[in-house]
């Protein structure tokens, strides 16, 4: 009988730990959702309506601002308020190189020099494949 109680206590202990971990995960998820909602609500105060009129070659958004906020959006200020720009840290640029190996890059230009020719090659392959499909 003593062993049975020990097993039951052990199960309860495990379930308690698992329950605590699940509770922490829910709390983290809720906190993340709250932050996202706050960001959205800040923008929603200024934005009355939002429409998209994209084509396959152009991107076009139409934003109607709430009354009284038209003067708040002058020049670069609009980009900041709508969170369209952000600062990016370039001190640690470690990524996979064109050869598939991890490499540290010293500048953005160094990354472009390595990857632009590779992208052009793949764009050429894609174009050839699409032309072949169209001819078929």
C-alpha positions in Angstrom: 0.0 0.0 0.0 2.9 2.3 0.7 4.2 1.9 -2.9 0.9 2.7 -4.4 0.7 6.0 -2.5 4.3 6.9 -3.6 3.4 6.2 -7.2 0.3 8.4 -6.9 2.3 11.2 -5.3 4.9 11.0 -8.0 2.2 11.2 -10.7 0.7 14.2 -9.0 4.1 15.8 -8.8 4.8 15.3 -12.5 1.3 16.5 -13.5 1.8 19.6 -11.3 5.1 20.5 -13.0 3.6 19.9 -16.4 0.6 22.1 -15.5 2.9 24.9 -14.3 4.9 24.7 -17.6 1.7 24.9 -19.6 0.5 27.8 -17.5 3.8 29.6 -18.2 3.4 29.0 -21.9 -0.1 30.3 -22.0 1.0 33.4 -20.0 3.9 34.1 -22.5 1.5 33.6 -25.4 -1.0 36.0 -23.8 1.7 38.6 -23.2 2.8 38.3 -26.8 -0.8 38.7 -28.0 -1.3 41.7 -25.8 1.8 43.5 -27.2 0.6 42.8 -30.8 -2.9 44.2 -29.9 -1.3 47.3 -28.4 0.7 47.9 -31.6 -2.4 47.4 -33.8 -4.5 49.7 -31.6 -2.0 52.5 -31.9 -2.1 52.3 -35.7 -5.9 51.8 -35.7 -6.4 55.1 -33.9 -4.9 56.9 -36.9 -6.1 54.7 -39.7 -9.8 54.9 -40.6 -9.8 52.6 -43.7 -7.2 50.5 -45.5 -7.5 49.1 -49.0 -5.1 47.2 -51.3 -5.1 47.6 -55.1 -2.1 45.5 -56.1 -1.4 44.1 -59.6 1.2 41.6 -60.6 3.7 44.4 -61.3 2.8 47.1 -58.8 2.0 47.4 -55.1 -0.6 50.0 -54.1 -2.1 50.7 -50.7 -4.8 53.3 -50.0 -4.9 54.5 -46.4 -7.7 56.8 -45.1 -6.7 58.5 -41.9 -9.1 59.3 -39.0 -10.3 62.9 -38.7 -7.8 65.1 -36.9 -4.8 62.9 -37.7 -4.1 64.1 -41.3 -1.6 66.7 -40.1 0.2 64.1 -37.9 1.6 62.3 -41.0 4.2 64.5 -42.6 7.1 63.1 -44.6 9.2 60.4 -42.8 7.0 60.7 -39.7 4.3 58.7 -41.4 6.7 55.8 -42.0 7.7 55.7 -38.3 4.1 56.0 -37.0 2.9 53.2 -39.3 5.9 51.1 -38.3 7.2 50.7 -41.9 10.8 51.4 -41.0 13.1 50.0 -38.3 16.8 50.0 -37.4 18.8 46.9 -38.2 21.9 46.0 -36.3 24.7 45.1 -38.8 27.5 44.1 -36.3 26.6 40.4 -36.4 25.9 39.3 -40.0 26.4 35.5 -39.9 24.5 33.5 -42.5 24.8 30.7 -44.9 27.0 31.5 -47.9 26.4 30.6 -51.5 28.2 27.3 -50.9 25.9 26.4 -48.1 28.4 26.9 -45.3 28.0 29.3 -42.4 30.0 32.5 -42.9 30.4 35.8 -41.1 30.1 38.9 -43.4 31.7 42.2 -42.6 29.3 44.4 -44.6 26.1 44.4 -46.5 28.0 45.0 -49.8 30.0 41.8 -49.2 26.7 39.9 -49.0 25.4 41.5 -52.1 28.6 40.8 -54.1 28.3 37.1 -53.2 24.5 36.6 -53.7 23.5 38.9 -56.6 25.3 36.7 -59.3 23.7 33.6 -57.7 20.2 35.2 -57.8 20.7 36.3 -61.4 21.6 32.7 -62.3 18.5 31.3 -60.7 16.3 34.0 -62.3 17.7 32.9 -65.7 16.8 29.3 -64.9 13.3 30.3 -63.8 12.8 32.4 -66.9 13.9 29.5 -69.2 11.6 27.1 -67.4 8.6 29.5 -67.7 9.3 30.1 -71.4 9.5 26.4 -72.0 6.1 26.0 -70.3 4.6 28.8 -72.4 5.9 27.2 -75.6 4.3 23.9 -74.7 
